[in-house]
């Protein structure tokens, strides 16, 4: 199933960049194109917390935009 494959791609990225469990969850939604506002509602966190998670993820992955993050996730290869 496509959704499971996408999640595995995100998990591979999370492992590669040593993201925390919560950062991995945030990465999944960012990679799908959702924004901080969506994260707040979906994960029941404040705007500040959402932005902090995003900043930490970007720092660990050395990216500067959601587009860069999405490209990295799309390009990663995982076995079926």
N, CA, C and O atoms as a Tripos MOL2 file, in Angstrom:
@<TRIPOS>MOLECULE
protein
  320   319    80     0     0
PROTEIN
NO_CHARGES

@<TRIPOS>ATOM
      1 N           0.8420   -1.1880    0.0000 N.3       1 UNK1
      2 CA          0.0000    0.0000    0.0000 C.3       1 UNK1
      3 C           0.8850    1.2490    0.0000 C.2       1 UNK1
      4 O           1.9190    1.2810    0.6670 O.2       1 UNK1
      5 N           0.4760    2.2730   -0.7490 N.am      2 UNK2
      6 CA          1.2670    3.4850   -0.9000 C.3       2 UNK2
      7 C           1.5150    4.2290    0.3960 C.2       2 UNK2
      8 O           2.6120    4.7380    0.6220 O.2       2 UNK2
      9 N           0.4900    4.2980    1.2620 N.am      3 UNK3
     10 CA          0.6280    5.0170    2.5210 C.3       3 UNK3
     11 C           1.6720    4.4040    3.4300 C.2       3 UNK3
     12 O           2.4390    5.1180    4.0750 O.2       3 UNK3
     13 N           1.7010    3.0930    3.4830 N.am      4 UNK4
     14 CA          2.6750    2.3980    4.3270 C.3       4 UNK4
     15 C           4.0900    2.6120    3.7720 C.2       4 UNK4
     16 O           5.0360    2.8080    4.5360 O.2       4 UNK4
     17 N           4.2280    2.5730    2.4580 N.am      5 UNK5
     18 CA          5.5320    2.8000    1.8230 C.3       5 UNK5
     19 C           6.0220    4.2200    2.1400 C.2       5 UNK5
     20 O           7.1940    4.4190    2.4580 O.2       5 UNK5
     21 N           5.1220    5.2000    2.0520 N.am      6 UNK6
     22 CA          5.4950    6.5820    2.3490 C.3       6 UNK6
     23 C           5.9410    6.7110    3.8010 C.2       6 UNK6
     24 O           6.9250    7.3890    4.0970 O.2       6 UNK6
     25 N           5.2150    6.0590    4.7050 N.am      7 UNK7
     26 CA          5.5880    6.1150    6.1260 C.3       7 UNK7
     27 C           6.9680    5.4930    6.3380 C.2       7 UNK7
     28 O           7.7560    6.0000    7.1360 O.2       7 UNK7
     29 N           7.2650    4.4070    5.6360 N.am      8 UNK8
     30 CA          8.5800    3.7640    5.7630 C.3       8 UNK8
     31 C           9.6880    4.6790    5.2430 C.2       8 UNK8
     32 O          10.7870    4.7010    5.7960 O.2       8 UNK8
     33 N           9.4030    5.4250    4.1910 N.am      9 UNK9
     34 CA         10.3710    6.4140    3.6840 C.3       9 UNK9
     35 C          10.6540    7.4540    4.7690 C.2       9 UNK9
     36 O          11.8050    7.8200    5.0080 O.2       9 UNK9
     37 N           9.5950    7.9210    5.4180 N.am     10 UNK10
     38 CA          9.7530    8.9090    6.4940 C.3      10 UNK10
     39 C          10.5350    8.3200    7.6680 C.2      10 UNK10
     40 O          11.3670    9.0020    8.2660 O.2      10 UNK10
     41 N          10.2710    7.0700    7.9930 N.am     11 UNK11
     42 CA         11.0010    6.4110    9.0860 C.3      11 UNK11
     43 C          12.4830    6.2820    8.7470 C.2      11 UNK11
     44 O          13.3360    6.4560    9.6160 O.2      11 UNK11
     45 N          12.7920    5.9760    7.4860 N.am     12 UNK12
     46 CA         14.1940    5.8690    7.0610 C.3      12 UNK12
     47 C          14.8970    7.2170    7.2230 C.2      12 UNK12
     48 O          16.0420    7.2740    7.6720 O.2      12 UNK12
     49 N          14.2150    8.2930    6.8600 N.am     13 UNK13
     50 CA         14.7730    9.6390    7.0160 C.3      13 UNK13
     51 C          14.9480    9.9590    8.5050 C.2      13 UNK13
     52 O          15.9720   10.5100    8.9110 O.2      13 UNK13
     53 N          13.9520    9.6120    9.3070 N.am     14 UNK14
     54 CA         14.0200    9.8560   10.7530 C.3      14 UNK14
     55 C          15.2190    9.1600   11.3670 C.2      14 UNK14
     56 O          15.9200    9.7290   12.2040 O.2      14 UNK14
     57 N          15.4530    7.9140   10.9400 N.am     15 UNK15
     58 CA         16.6050    7.1540   11.4490 C.3      15 UNK15
     59 C          17.9170    7.7870   10.9850 C.2      15 UNK15
     60 O          18.8610    7.9200   11.7650 O.2      15 UNK15
     61 N          17.9690    8.1710    9.7210 N.am     16 UNK16
     62 CA         19.1910    8.7430    9.1540 C.3      16 UNK16
     63 C          19.5980   10.0230    9.8720 C.2      16 UNK16
     64 O          20.7820   10.2510   10.1210 O.2      16 UNK16
     65 N          18.6120   10.8590   10.2070 N.am     17 UNK17
     66 CA         18.9030   12.1660   10.8090 C.3      17 UNK17
     67 C          18.6860   12.1910   12.3230 C.2      17 UNK17
     68 O          18.7080   13.2550   12.9420 O.2      17 UNK17
     69 N          18.4750   11.0080   12.9150 N.am     18 UNK18
     70 CA         18.3500   10.8650   14.3690 C.3      18 UNK18
     71 C          17.2460   11.7460   14.9520 C.2      18 UNK18
     72 O          17.4490   12.4260   15.9580 O.2      18 UNK18
     73 N          16.0900   11.7270   14.3150 N.am     19 UNK19
     74 CA         14.9570   12.4960   14.8080 C.3      19 UNK19
     75 C          14.3060   11.7600   15.9850 C.2      19 UNK19
     76 O          14.3050   10.5300   16.0490 O.2      19 UNK19
     77 N          13.7570   12.5430   16.9040 N.am     20 UNK20
     78 CA         13.0190   11.9540   18.0280 C.3      20 UNK20
     79 C          11.7040   11.3690   17.5030 C.2      20 UNK20
     80 O          11.3320   11.5910   16.3510 O.2      20 UNK20
     81 N          11.0100   10.6250   18.3550 N.am     21 UNK21
     82 CA          9.7330   10.0290   17.9520 C.3      21 UNK21
     83 C           8.7350   11.1190   17.5440 C.2      21 UNK21
     84 O           8.0330   10.9770   16.5430 O.2      21 UNK21
     85 N           8.6750   12.1930   18.3140 N.am     22 UNK22
     86 CA          7.7320   13.2770   17.9940 C.3      22 UNK22
     87 C           8.1530   13.9980   16.7220 C.2      22 UNK22
     88 O           7.3080   14.3480   15.8970 O.2      22 UNK22
     89 N           9.4550   14.2220   16.5560 N.am     23 UNK23
     90 CA          9.9420   14.8470   15.3250 C.3      23 UNK23
     91 C           9.6150   13.9720   14.1160 C.2      23 UNK23
     92 O           9.2970   14.4900   13.0450 O.2      23 UNK23
     93 N           9.6900   12.6650   14.2770 N.am     24 UNK24
     94 CA          9.3510   11.7500   13.1850 C.3      24 UNK24
     95 C           7.8920   11.9000   12.7810 C.2      24 UNK24
     96 O           7.5500   11.8730   11.5990 O.2      24 UNK24
     97 N           7.0460   12.0590   13.7860 N.am     25 UNK25
     98 CA          5.6170   12.2530   13.5350 C.3      25 UNK25
     99 C           5.3890   13.5650   12.7750 C.2      25 UNK25
    100 O           4.6220   13.6100   11.8130 O.2      25 UNK25
    101 N           6.0600   14.6200   13.2150 N.am     26 UNK26
    102 CA          5.9550   15.9240   12.5600 C.3      26 UNK26
    103 C           6.5030   15.8400   11.1330 C.2      26 UNK26
    104 O           5.9040   16.3800   10.2030 O.2      26 UNK26
    105 N           7.6270   15.1700   10.9630 N.am     27 UNK27
    106 CA          8.2210   14.9880    9.6340 C.3      27 UNK27
    107 C           7.2190   14.3590    8.6670 C.2      27 UNK27
    108 O           7.0980   14.8010    7.5240 O.2      27 UNK27
    109 N           6.5080   13.3400    9.1180 N.am     28 UNK28
    110 CA          5.5330   12.6490    8.2870 C.3      28 UNK28
    111 C           4.5160   13.6410    7.7030 C.2      28 UNK28
    112 O           4.2240   13.5990    6.5080 O.2      28 UNK28
    113 N           3.9840   14.5230    8.5380 N.am     29 UNK29
    114 CA          2.9880   15.4850    8.0770 C.3      29 UNK29
    115 C           3.6130   16.5810    7.2090 C.2      29 UNK29
    116 O           3.0160   17.0140    6.2240 O.2      29 UNK29
    117 N           4.8040   17.0210    7.5760 N.am     30 UNK30
    118 CA          5.4900   18.0230    6.7470 C.3      30 UNK30
    119 C           5.7690   17.4620    5.3480 C.2      30 UNK30
    120 O           5.5970   18.1550    4.3450 O.2      30 UNK30
    121 N           6.2000   16.2040    5.2990 N.am     31 UNK31
    122 CA          6.5340   15.5730    4.0210 C.3      31 UNK31
    123 C           5.2990   15.4020    3.1460 C.2      31 UNK31
    124 O           5.4040   15.3320    1.9220 O.2      31 UNK31
    125 N           4.1340   15.3370    3.7730 N.am     32 UNK32
    126 CA          2.8780   15.2490    3.0320 C.3      32 UNK32
    127 C           2.3960   16.6240    2.5850 C.2      32 UNK32
    128 O           1.4140   16.7380    1.8520 O.2      32 UNK32
    129 N           3.1010   17.6790    3.0360 N.am     33 UNK33
    130 CA          2.7640   19.0270    2.5890 C.3      33 UNK33
    131 C           1.9370   19.8470    3.5650 C.2      33 UNK33
    132 O           1.5260   20.9620    3.2450 O.2      33 UNK33
    133 N           1.6870   19.3030    4.7610 N.am     34 UNK34
    134 CA          0.8960   20.0440    5.7400 C.3      34 UNK34
    135 C           1.7460   21.1020    6.4360 C.2      34 UNK34
    136 O           2.9710   20.9860    6.4960 O.2      34 UNK34
    137 N           1.0840   22.1380    6.9640 N.am     35 UNK35
    138 CA          1.7950   23.2600    7.5830 C.3      35 UNK35
    139 C           1.6980   23.2230    9.1140 C.2      35 UNK35
    140 O           1.0930   22.3190    9.6900 O.2      35 UNK35
    141 N           2.3040   24.2190    9.7520 N.am     36 UNK36
    142 CA          2.3460   24.2910   11.2140 C.3      36 UNK36
    143 C           0.9400   24.3540   11.8050 C.2      36 UNK36
    144 O           0.6750   23.7510   12.8450 O.2      36 UNK36
    145 N           0.0490   25.0750   11.1520 N.am     37 UNK37
    146 CA         -1.3400   25.1860   11.6320 C.3      37 UNK37
    147 C          -1.9910   23.8060   11.7050 C.2      37 UNK37
    148 O          -2.6680   23.4850   12.6820 O.2      37 UNK37
    149 N          -1.7850   22.9940   10.6720 N.am     38 UNK38
    150 CA         -2.3290   21.6350   10.6520 C.3      38 UNK38
    151 C          -1.7300   20.8020   11.7860 C.2      38 UNK38
    152 O          -2.4390   20.0610   12.4660 O.2      38 UNK38
    153 N          -0.4260   20.9320   11.9770 N.am     39 UNK39
    154 CA          0.2600   20.1860   13.0390 C.3      39 UNK39
    155 C          -0.3320   20.5090   14.4070 C.2      39 UNK39
    156 O          -0.5370   19.6170   15.2300 O.2      39 UNK39
    157 N          -0.6040   21.7850   14.6430 N.am     40 UNK40
    158 CA         -1.1830   22.1990   15.9180 C.3      40 UNK40
    159 C          -2.4910   21.4600   16.1770 C.2      40 UNK40
    160 O          -2.7160   20.9330   17.2660 O.2      40 UNK40
    161 N          -3.3430   21.4320   15.1660 N.am     41 UNK41
    162 CA         -4.6640   20.8200   15.3170 C.3      41 UNK41
    163 C          -4.5750   19.3000   15.3900 C.2      41 UNK41
    164 O          -5.2470   18.6750   16.2100 O.2      41 UNK41
    165 N          -3.7530   18.7090   14.5410 N.am     42 UNK42
    166 CA         -3.6550   17.2530   14.4600 C.3      42 UNK42
    167 C          -2.9830   16.6570   15.6980 C.2      42 UNK42
    168 O          -3.4100   15.6190   16.2040 O.2      42 UNK42
    169 N          -1.9290   17.3220   16.1800 N.am     43 UNK43
    170 CA         -1.1270   16.7820   17.2750 C.3      43 UNK43
    171 C          -1.4400   17.4320   18.6270 C.2      43 UNK43
    172 O          -0.8220   17.1000   19.6380 O.2      43 UNK43
    173 N          -2.4010   18.3550   18.6380 N.am     44 UNK44
    174 CA         -2.7990   19.0390   19.8720 C.3      44 UNK44
    175 C          -1.6080   19.7050   20.5640 C.2      44 UNK44
    176 O          -1.3690   19.5060   21.7550 O.2      44 UNK44
    177 N          -0.8730   20.4970   19.7900 N.am     45 UNK45
    178 CA          0.2800   21.2240   20.3130 C.3      45 UNK45
    179 C           0.1220   22.7030   19.9990 C.2      45 UNK45
    180 O          -0.6580   23.0760   19.1230 O.2      45 UNK45
    181 N           0.8610   23.5440   20.7120 N.am     46 UNK46
    182 CA          0.7910   24.9900   20.4840 C.3      46 UNK46
    183 C           1.5530   25.3630   19.2180 C.2      46 UNK46
    184 O           2.3410   24.5770   18.6920 O.2      46 UNK46
    185 N           1.3000   26.5760   18.7430 N.am     47 UNK47
    186 CA          2.0080   27.0920   17.5710 C.3      47 UNK47
    187 C           3.5190   27.0990   17.8250 C.2      47 UNK47
    188 O           4.3050   26.7220   16.9560 O.2      47 UNK47
    189 N           3.9090   27.5290   19.0170 N.am     48 UNK48
    190 CA          5.3330   27.5780   19.3630 C.3      48 UNK48
    191 C           5.9720   26.2020   19.3330 C.2      48 UNK48
    192 O           7.0850   26.0400   18.8330 O.2      48 UNK48
    193 N           5.2730   25.2130   19.8660 N.am     49 UNK49
    194 CA          5.7890   23.8420   19.8770 C.3      49 UNK49
    195 C           5.9160   23.3030   18.4570 C.2      49 UNK49
    196 O           6.9170   22.6750   18.1130 O.2      49 UNK49
    197 N           4.8990   23.5510   17.6360 N.am     50 UNK50
    198 CA          4.9390   23.1030   16.2350 C.3      50 UNK50
    199 C           6.1520   23.7060   15.5230 C.2      50 UNK50
    200 O           6.8900   23.0070   14.8280 O.2      50 UNK50
    201 N           6.3420   25.0000   15.7070 N.am     51 UNK51
    202 CA          7.4490   25.6890   15.0370 C.3      51 UNK51
    203 C           8.8060   25.2270   15.5730 C.2      51 UNK51
    204 O           9.7820   25.1580   14.8250 O.2      51 UNK51
    205 N           8.8620   24.9120   16.8650 N.am     52 UNK52
    206 CA         10.1060   24.3990   17.4540 C.3      52 UNK52
    207 C          10.4520   23.0400   16.8460 C.2      52 UNK52
    208 O          11.6010   22.8010   16.4740 O.2      52 UNK52
    209 N           9.4680   22.1560   16.7450 N.am     53 UNK53
    210 CA          9.7060   20.8510   16.1230 C.3      53 UNK53
    211 C          10.2110   21.0320   14.6870 C.2      53 UNK53
    212 O          11.1700   20.3810   14.2710 O.2      53 UNK53
    213 N           9.5640   21.9080   13.9500 N.am     54 UNK54
    214 CA          9.9520   22.1390   12.5500 C.3      54 UNK54
    215 C          11.3840   22.6630   12.4890 C.2      54 UNK54
    216 O          12.1820   22.2030   11.6730 O.2      54 UNK54
    217 N          11.7100   23.6270   13.3550 N.am     55 UNK55
    218 CA         13.0650   24.2010   13.3730 C.3      55 UNK55
    219 C          14.1030   23.1300   13.7020 C.2      55 UNK55
    220 O          15.1680   23.0920   13.0850 O.2      55 UNK55
    221 N          13.8050   22.2670   14.6630 N.am     56 UNK56
    222 CA         14.7420   21.1920   15.0270 C.3      56 UNK56
    223 C          14.9240   20.2090   13.8730 C.2      56 UNK56
    224 O          16.0440   19.7860   13.5900 O.2      56 UNK56
    225 N          13.8380   19.8480   13.2110 N.am     57 UNK57
    226 CA         13.9090   18.9200   12.0760 C.3      57 UNK57
    227 C          14.7410   19.5350   10.9560 C.2      57 UNK57
    228 O          15.6330   18.8840   10.4120 O.2      57 UNK57
    229 N          14.4530   20.7730   10.6170 N.am     58 UNK58
    230 CA         15.2050   21.4520    9.5500 C.3      58 UNK58
    231 C          16.6930   21.5100    9.8980 C.2      58 UNK58
    232 O          17.5510   21.3100    9.0390 O.2      58 UNK58
    233 N          16.9840   21.7870   11.1740 N.am     59 UNK59
    234 CA         18.3800   21.8660   11.6060 C.3      59 UNK59
    235 C          19.0940   20.5290   11.4810 C.2      59 UNK59
    236 O          20.2060   20.4540   10.9600 O.2      59 UNK59
    237 N          18.4460   19.4780   11.9630 N.am     60 UNK60
    238 CA         19.0550   18.1450   11.9020 C.3      60 UNK60
    239 C          19.2410   17.6780   10.4620 C.2      60 UNK60
    240 O          20.2180   17.0020   10.1420 O.2      60 UNK60
    241 N          18.2940   18.0430    9.5950 N.am     61 UNK61
    242 CA         18.3530   17.6040    8.1940 C.3      61 UNK61
    243 C          19.1180   18.5870    7.3140 C.2      61 UNK61
    244 O          19.3660   18.3140    6.1400 O.2      61 UNK61
    245 N          19.4900   19.7320    7.8850 N.am     62 UNK62
    246 CA         20.1830   20.7790    7.1410 C.3      62 UNK62
    247 C          19.3870   21.2150    5.9070 C.2      62 UNK62
    248 O          19.9290   21.3210    4.8070 O.2      62 UNK62
    249 N          18.0870   21.4640    6.1160 N.am     63 UNK63
    250 CA         17.2290   22.0100    5.0580 C.3      63 UNK63
    251 C          16.6960   23.3540    5.5210 C.2      63 UNK63
    252 O          16.7220   23.6710    6.7100 O.2      63 UNK63
    253 N          16.2150   24.1360    4.5760 N.am     64 UNK64
    254 CA         15.7460   25.4780    4.8890 C.3      64 UNK64
    255 C          14.3040   25.7040    4.4670 C.2      64 UNK64
    256 O          13.7780   26.8050    4.6300 O.2      64 UNK64
    257 N          13.6600   24.6850    3.9310 N.am     65 UNK65
    258 CA         12.2710   24.8310    3.5130 C.3      65 UNK65
    259 C          11.5660   23.4840    3.5220 C.2      65 UNK65
    260 O          12.1950   22.4250    3.5250 O.2      65 UNK65
    261 N          10.2550   23.5580    3.5270 N.am     66 UNK66
    262 CA          9.4520   22.3390    3.4730 C.3      66 UNK66
    263 C           9.6570   21.6430    2.1280 C.2      66 UNK66
    264 O           9.6220   20.4140    2.0520 O.2      66 UNK66
    265 N           9.8690   22.4170    1.0790 N.am     67 UNK67
    266 CA         10.1000   21.8210   -0.2510 C.3      67 UNK67
    267 C          11.3590   20.9520   -0.2520 C.2      67 UNK67
    268 O          11.3610   19.8550   -0.8110 O.2      67 UNK67
    269 N          12.4260   21.4470    0.3740 N.am     68 UNK68
    270 CA         13.6660   20.6590    0.4590 C.3      68 UNK68
    271 C          13.4260   19.3660    1.2280 C.2      68 UNK68
    272 O          13.8870   18.2980    0.8230 O.2      68 UNK68
    273 N          12.7020   19.4710    2.3390 N.am     69 UNK69
    274 CA         12.3960   18.3020    3.1540 C.3      69 UNK69
    275 C          11.6050   17.2780    2.3270 C.2      69 UNK69
    276 O          11.9150   16.0870    2.3440 O.2      69 UNK69
    277 N          10.5990   17.7450    1.6180 N.am     70 UNK70
    278 CA          9.7700   16.8570    0.8010 C.3      70 UNK70
    279 C          10.5960   16.1730   -0.2910 C.2      70 UNK70
    280 O          10.3850   15.0000   -0.5980 O.2      70 UNK70
    281 N          11.5250   16.9120   -0.8640 N.am     71 UNK71
    282 CA         12.3770   16.3330   -1.9070 C.3      71 UNK71
    283 C          13.2370   15.2060   -1.3380 C.2      71 UNK71
    284 O          13.3760   14.1570   -1.9660 O.2      71 UNK71
    285 N          13.8100   15.4120   -0.1660 N.am     72 UNK72
    286 CA         14.6460   14.3820    0.4600 C.3      72 UNK72
    287 C          13.8240   13.1220    0.7230 C.2      72 UNK72
    288 O          14.2730   12.0120    0.4360 O.2      72 UNK72
    289 N          12.6340   13.2920    1.2640 N.am     73 UNK73
    290 CA         11.7750   12.1300    1.5390 C.3      73 UNK73
    291 C          11.4010   11.4310    0.2320 C.2      73 UNK73
    292 O          11.4310   10.2030    0.1540 O.2      73 UNK73
    293 N          11.0550   12.1990   -0.7820 N.am     74 UNK74
    294 CA         10.6590   11.5920   -2.0640 C.3      74 UNK74
    295 C          11.8020   10.8290   -2.7070 C.2      74 UNK74
    296 O          11.5720    9.8250   -3.3820 O.2      74 UNK74
    297 N          13.0290   11.2900   -2.5080 N.am     75 UNK75
    298 CA         14.1770   10.6660   -3.1770 C.3      75 UNK75
    299 C          14.7470    9.4670   -2.4280 C.2      75 UNK75
    300 O          15.5140    8.6920   -3.0000 O.2      75 UNK75
    301 N          14.3830    9.3020   -1.1520 N.am     76 UNK76
    302 CA         14.9400    8.1790   -0.3810 C.3      76 UNK76
    303 C          14.3570    6.8710   -0.9240 C.2      76 UNK76
    304 O          13.1970    6.8020   -1.3290 O.2      76 UNK76
    305 N          15.1960    5.8460   -0.9180 N.am     77 UNK77
    306 CA         14.7600    4.5290   -1.3910 C.3      77 UNK77
    307 C          14.6430    3.5660   -0.2160 C.2      77 UNK77
    308 O          15.5580    3.4570    0.6000 O.2      77 UNK77
    309 N          13.5250    2.8780   -0.1360 N.am     78 UNK78
    310 CA         13.3750    1.7960    0.8400 C.3      78 UNK78
    311 C          12.8530    0.5700    0.1100 C.2      78 UNK78
    312 O          12.0910    0.6800   -0.8500 O.2      78 UNK78
    313 N          13.2740   -0.6050    0.5790 N.am     79 UNK79
    314 CA         12.8050   -1.8560   -0.0270 C.3      79 UNK79
    315 C          11.3100   -2.0170    0.1650 C.2      79 UNK79
    316 O          10.7500   -1.5560    1.1590 O.2      79 UNK79
    317 N          10.6730   -2.6650   -0.7810 N.am     80 UNK80
    318 CA          9.2170   -2.9000   -0.6760 C.3      80 UNK80
    319 C           8.8770   -3.8420    0.4370 C.2      80 UNK80
    320 O           7.7030   -4.1410    0.6560 O.2      80 UNK80
@<TRIPOS>BOND
     1     1     2 1
     2     2     3 1
     3     3     4 2
     4     3     5 am
     5     5     6 1
     6     6     7 1
     7     7     8 2
     8     7     9 am
     9     9    10 1
    10    10    11 1
    11    11    12 2
    12    11    13 am
    13    13    14 1
    14    14    15 1
    15    15    16 2
    16    15    17 am
    17    17    18 1
    18    18    19 1
    19    19    20 2
    20    19    21 am
    21    21    22 1
    22    22    23 1
    23    23    24 2
    24    23    25 am
    25    25    26 1
    26    26    27 1
    27    27    28 2
    28    27    29 am
    29    29    30 1
    30    30    31 1
    31    31    32 2
    32    31    33 am
    33    33    34 1
    34    34    35 1
    35    35    36 2
    36    35    37 am
    37    37    38 1
    38    38    39 1
    39    39    40 2
    40    39    41 am
    41    41    42 1
    42    42    43 1
    43    43    44 2
    44    43    45 am
    45    45    46 1
    46    46    47 1
    47    47    48 2
    48    47    49 am
    49    49    50 1
    50    50    51 1
    51    51    52 2
    52    51    53 am
    53    53    54 1
    54    54    55 1
    55    55    56 2
    56    55    57 am
    57    57    58 1
    58    58    59 1
    59    59    60 2
    60    59    61 am
    61    61    62 1
    62    62    63 1
    63    63    64 2
    64    63    65 am
    65    65    66 1
    66    66    67 1
    67    67    68 2
    68    67    69 am
    69    69    70 1
    70    70    71 1
    71    71    72 2
    72    71    73 am
    73    73    74 1
    74    74    75 1
    75    75    76 2
    76    75    77 am
    77    77    78 1
    78    78    79 1
    79    79    80 2
    80    79    81 am
    81    81    82 1
    82    82    83 1
    83    83    84 2
    84    83    85 am
    85    85    86 1
    86    86    87 1
    87    87    88 2
    88    87    89 am
    89    89    90 1
    90    90    91 1
    91    91    92 2
    92    91    93 am
    93    93    94 1
    94    94    95 1
    95    95    96 2
    96    95    97 am
    97    97    98 1
    98    98    99 1
    99    99   100 2
   100    99   101 am
   101   101   102 1
   102   102   103 1
   103   103   104 2
   104   103   105 am
   105   105   106 1
   106   106   107 1
   107   107   108 2
   108   107   109 am
   109   109   110 1
   110   110   111 1
   111   111   112 2
   112   111   113 am
   113   113   114 1
   114   114   115 1
   115   115   116 2
   116   115   117 am
   117   117   118 1
   118   118   119 1
   119   119   120 2
   120   119   121 am
   121   121   122 1
   122   122   123 1
   123   123   124 2
   124   123   125 am
   125   125   126 1
   126   126   127 1
   127   127   128 2
   128   127   129 am
   129   129   130 1
   130   130   131 1
   131   131   132 2
   132   131   133 am
   133   133   134 1
   134   134   135 1
   135   135   136 2
   136   135   137 am
   137   137   138 1
   138   138   139 1
   139   139   140 2
   140   139   141 am
   141   141   142 1
   142   142   143 1
   143   143   144 2
   144   143   145 am
   145   145   146 1
   146   146   147 1
   147   147   148 2
   148   147   149 am
   149   149   150 1
   150   150   151 1
   151   151   152 2
   152   151   153 am
   153   153   154 1
   154   154   155 1
   155   155   156 2
   156   155   157 am
   157   157   158 1
   158   158   159 1
   159   159   160 2
   160   159   161 am
   161   161   162 1
   162   162   163 1
   163   163   164 2
   164   163   165 am
   165   165   166 1
   166   166   167 1
   167   167   168 2
   168   167   169 am
   169   169   170 1
   170   170   171 1
   171   171   172 2
   172   171   173 am
   173   173   174 1
   174   174   175 1
   175   175   176 2
   176   175   177 am
   177   177   178 1
   178   178   179 1
   179   179   180 2
   180   179   181 am
   181   181   182 1
   182   182   183 1
   183   183   184 2
   184   183   185 am
   185   185   186 1
   186   186   187 1
   187   187   188 2
   188   187   189 am
   189   189   190 1
   190   190   191 1
   191   191   192 2
   192   191   193 am
   193   193   194 1
   194   194   195 1
   195   195   196 2
   196   195   197 am
   197   197   198 1
   198   198   199 1
   199   199   200 2
   200   199   201 am
   201   201   202 1
   202   202   203 1
   203   203   204 2
   204   203   205 am
   205   205   206 1
   206   206   207 1
   207   207   208 2
   208   207   209 am
   209   209   210 1
   210   210   211 1
   211   211   212 2
   212   211   213 am
   213   213   214 1
   214   214   215 1
   215   215   216 2
   216   215   217 am
   217   217   218 1
   218   218   219 1
   219   219   220 2
   220   219   221 am
   221   221   222 1
   222   222   223 1
   223   223   224 2
   224   223   225 am
   225   225   226 1
   226   226   227 1
   227   227   228 2
   228   227   229 am
   229   229   230 1
   230   230   231 1
   231   231   232 2
   232   231   233 am
   233   233   234 1
   234   234   235 1
   235   235   236 2
   236   235   237 am
   237   237   238 1
   238   238   239 1
   239   239   240 2
   240   239   241 am
   241   241   242 1
   242   242   243 1
   243   243   244 2
   244   243   245 am
   245   245   246 1
   246   246   247 1
   247   247   248 2
   248   247   249 am
   249   249   250 1
   250   250   251 1
   251   251   252 2
   252   251   253 am
   253   253   254 1
   254   254   255 1
   255   255   256 2
   256   255   257 am
   257   257   258 1
   258   258   259 1
   259   259   260 2
   260   259   261 am
   261   261   262 1
   262   262   263 1
   263   263   264 2
   264   263   265 am
   265   265   266 1
   266   266   267 1
   267   267   268 2
   268   267   269 am
   269   269   270 1
   270   270   271 1
   271   271   272 2
   272   271   273 am
   273   273   274 1
   274   274   275 1
   275   275   276 2
   276   275   277 am
   277   277   278 1
   278   278   279 1
   279   279   280 2
   280   279   281 am
   281   281   282 1
   282   282   283 1
   283   283   284 2
   284   283   285 am
   285   285   286 1
   286   286   287 1
   287   287   288 2
   288   287   289 am
   289   289   290 1
   290   290   291 1
   291   291   292 2
   292   291   293 am
   293   293   294 1
   294   294   295 1
   295   295   296 2
   296   295   297 am
   297   297   298 1
   298   298   299 1
   299   299   300 2
   300   299   301 am
   301   301   302 1
   302   302   303 1
   303   303   304 2
   304   303   305 am
   305   305   306 1
   306   306   307 1
   307   307   308 2
   308   307   309 am
   309   309   310 1
   310   310   311 1
   311   311   312 2
   312   311   313 am
   313   313   314 1
   314   314   315 1
   315   315   316 2
   316   315   317 am
   317   317   318 1
   318   318   319 1
   319   319   320 2
@<TRIPOS>SUBSTRUCTURE
     1 UNK1         2 RESIDUE 1 A UNK
     2 UNK2         6 RESIDUE 1 A UNK
     3 UNK3        10 RESIDUE 1 A UNK
     4 UNK4        14 RESIDUE 1 A UNK
     5 UNK5        18 RESIDUE 1 A UNK
     6 UNK6        22 RESIDUE 1 A UNK
     7 UNK7        26 RESIDUE 1 A UNK
     8 UNK8        30 RESIDUE 1 A UNK
     9 UNK9        34 RESIDUE 1 A UNK
    10 UNK10       38 RESIDUE 1 A UNK
    11 UNK11       42 RESIDUE 1 A UNK
    12 UNK12       46 RESIDUE 1 A UNK
    13 UNK13       50 RESIDUE 1 A UNK
    14 UNK14       54 RESIDUE 1 A UNK
    15 UNK15       58 RESIDUE 1 A UNK
    16 UNK16       62 RESIDUE 1 A UNK
    17 UNK17       66 RESIDUE 1 A UNK
    18 UNK18       70 RESIDUE 1 A UNK
    19 UNK19       74 RESIDUE 1 A UNK
    20 UNK20       78 RESIDUE 1 A UNK
    21 UNK21       82 RESIDUE 1 A UNK
    22 UNK22       86 RESIDUE 1 A UNK
    23 UNK23       90 RESIDUE 1 A UNK
    24 UNK24       94 RESIDUE 1 A UNK
    25 UNK25       98 RESIDUE 1 A UNK
    26 UNK26      102 RESIDUE 1 A UNK
    27 UNK27      106 RESIDUE 1 A UNK
    28 UNK28      110 RESIDUE 1 A UNK
    29 UNK29      114 RESIDUE 1 A UNK
    30 UNK30      118 RESIDUE 1 A UNK
    31 UNK31      122 RESIDUE 1 A UNK
    32 UNK32      126 RESIDUE 1 A UNK
    33 UNK33      130 RESIDUE 1 A UNK
    34 UNK34      134 RESIDUE 1 A UNK
    35 UNK35      138 RESIDUE 1 A UNK
    36 UNK36      142 RESIDUE 1 A UNK
    37 UNK37      146 RESIDUE 1 A UNK
    38 UNK38      150 RESIDUE 1 A UNK
    39 UNK39      154 RESIDUE 1 A UNK
    40 UNK40      158 RESIDUE 1 A UNK
    41 UNK41      162 RESIDUE 1 A UNK
    42 UNK42      166 RESIDUE 1 A UNK
    43 UNK43      170 RESIDUE 1 A UNK
    44 UNK44      174 RESIDUE 1 A UNK
    45 UNK45      178 RESIDUE 1 A UNK
    46 UNK46      182 RESIDUE 1 A UNK
    47 UNK47      186 RESIDUE 1 A UNK
    48 UNK48      190 RESIDUE 1 A UNK
    49 UNK49      194 RESIDUE 1 A UNK
    50 UNK50      198 RESIDUE 1 A UNK
    51 UNK51      202 RESIDUE 1 A UNK
    52 UNK52      206 RESIDUE 1 A UNK
    53 UNK53      210 RESIDUE 1 A UNK
    54 UNK54      214 RESIDUE 1 A UNK
    55 UNK55      218 RESIDUE 1 A UNK
    56 UNK56      222 RESIDUE 1 A UNK
    57 UNK57      226 RESIDUE 1 A UNK
    58 UNK58      230 RESIDUE 1 A UNK
    59 UNK59      234 RESIDUE 1 A UNK
    60 UNK60      238 RESIDUE 1 A UNK
    61 UNK61      242 RESIDUE 1 A UNK
    62 UNK62      246 RESIDUE 1 A UNK
    63 UNK63      250 RESIDUE 1 A UNK
    64 UNK64      254 RESIDUE 1 A UNK
    65 UNK65      258 RESIDUE 1 A UNK
    66 UNK66      262 RESIDUE 1 A UNK
    67 UNK67      266 RESIDUE 1 A UNK
    68 UNK68      270 RESIDUE 1 A UNK
    69 UNK69      274 RESIDUE 1 A UNK
    70 UNK70      278 RESIDUE 1 A UNK
    71 UNK71      282 RESIDUE 1 A UNK
    72 UNK72      286 RESIDUE 1 A UNK
    73 UNK73      290 RESIDUE 1 A UNK
    74 UNK74      294 RESIDUE 1 A UNK
    75 UNK75      298 RESIDUE 1 A UNK
    76 UNK76      302 RESIDUE 1 A UNK
    77 UNK77      306 RESIDUE 1 A UNK
    78 UNK78      310 RESIDUE 1 A UNK
    79 UNK79      314 RESIDUE 1 A UNK
    80 UNK80      318 RESIDUE 1 A UNK
